[in-house]
Amino acid sequence: MAIDTSIIASMCGYDCEKKKALAQSITSGYMERINNIQIAENTLSDIVKGKYLEIVNNLKLDLRIFLGSNLAMFLILLAMSFVKPAAVKHLFVPGLLLVAATMLSSSIYIFGQDWFYTILYNDYMGFGYLAYIAVIFGLLLDIALNRARVTTEVLNGMASAFGSAFSVAPC
């Protein structure tokens, strides 16, 4: 900075006192800019750390919902087998359906979303996953135990909404 000051001072024809004042002015200007940059850097660092912690906490919550809902569904099935031991054979089909529903909804959860944008925008599935597994399990139960009456009505309703001549009969 002293070189910059002496060059500027020699070009302007300043004497020693004016050179010193100019050097001090330029130095204080640079020091003020450096201080402002350091303050901005600290503020930006705090913002980034806060956003990171928010994203990590939301991701943990989403994973807890995903794992907890799967665990809850299987624990309910297990509890039913202990409460009604005579119905264990009857629970075999819903158990298989629950496994199928869990596998299908897990694949939707894992492969059905773009994880980069999900994490970037902090937009997780959350309790929507529980809705996925419940709907899929309900439809599978309907197909297995109710001869697909509800599923048939849903499919026929969707087909008629789109103006299709497509229709399905209960099995």
N, C-alpha and C positions, 0 to 999 in steps of 0.2 A: 504494500500500500504506500510505502514511503516513496517508491519509484514513481507510482502513479501521481502522487502529490507533487513531487519535484518536477516531473514533466509538465503537469498542468501549470504549476507555478512559473516555470521558466517560459512557457508559451505566453502566459499572461503578463509576465514582467513583474511578478510579485517580489517583495522584499522578504526578509527572514520572518518577521512577525506575521505577515499575511500567509506565508508558507506554512507556518506552524498552525495558524487558525484553520487554514484549509485542510491540513492533514488531520487535525482533531475533528473537524466537521465530517470529513469523509469516513474516518475511523468510527465515530459515534453512529453514523448512519448505517455502516456495515454491522456494527455490534447490535444495533436495534433490530435489524433484519434477521440476524442470527438468532436473537432471543425470540422473535416472533415465530420463526421456523421451528425452534425447539418447543415452544408452547403448542403450536399446531401439531407437531409430531406426537407429543404426549396426548393431546386430545384425540387425535386420530387413532392412536394405539389403544386408548381406553374404549373408544367406540367399537373398534374391531374385536377387542377381547369380549366386550359385552354382547355383541352380536354372535360371536362364536359360542359363548356359554349358552345363549338363548337357543341356538340351533341344536347344540348337543343335548340340552335338556328336553327339547321337543322331540328329538329323535329317540332318546331314551324312553320317553312317555309312549311314543308310537310303538316301539318294540315291546314295551311292557303290555300294552293293550293287545298287540298281536299274539304274544306268547300267553298272556293271561287268559284271553278268550278261548284259545285252543285248550289250555289246561282246564279251564272251567267246564267246557263242554265234555271233556273226557272224565272229569271228576263227577259231573252229574250222572253220566252213564254208569260209572263205577258205584256211586252211591245208590243208584236205582238197583243195581245188582245185589247190593248188600241188604237194602230195605226189603226187596222182594226176591229172595233166593229162588223161589219156584219159577220166576220169570226170566231166569238167566238165558234159557234157550230162546226165548222171545226177544231178548235184547241183542241177540247176535246180529240180526238184520239191521236194526238201527245203529249198532256199533260199526258194522261195515259201511253203512251209509255215512256215518259221522267221519270215518276215516276218509272216505271218498270226498265228502264235502270239505274236509280240512285240507286235503291235498289240492283240490281244485281251487279253493279260495286262497290257499297259500301261494299257489302258482300265479294267481291273479295279483296278489299282494306283491310278490317278489318280482315277477317279470312284467306285470301290467302297468308299471309306472316307471317313468324316467327318473332314476334316482338322482342324477345330477341336478335337474330342475326342481325336484322335490326338496332336496336339501338347500339348494340355492334360494328358493322362494319360501322355504320353511312351510311347505304345504303338504302335510302328511295325511294319510288315510284315517288314522285314529279310530274312532268308534265306527266308522264306515266299514271297516273290516269285519266287525262283529255283525253288521247288517248283511254283508256278503255271505258269511258263513251261515247265518240263520236262514236266509232266503234259499241258499243252495241246499241246506239240510232239509228245510221244509219241503222243497220241491222233490227231493229224493225220497223223503218219507211219503209224500203224496203218491209218487209213482209206485213205490213198493207196497204200501199198505192201503191206499185208497183208490187203487186202479187208475191213478192219474186223472182223477176228475177235476181237481182244481187246476192242474197244469194244462189240461185240455181246454178248460174255459179261458185261461190266460192266453194260450196260444191262439185260440179262435178269436178272442177279443182283439188281440194285436193284429191278426190277419185282416179282420173286418175293418179295423181302424185305418189300415193302409189300402183298403179297397180290393183286397185279394180274394180270389175264389177258393183259396187254400183253406182246408179245414181238417181238423184232427178228431178222431173218435177216441173215447176212453178205452183203455186196454183191459 
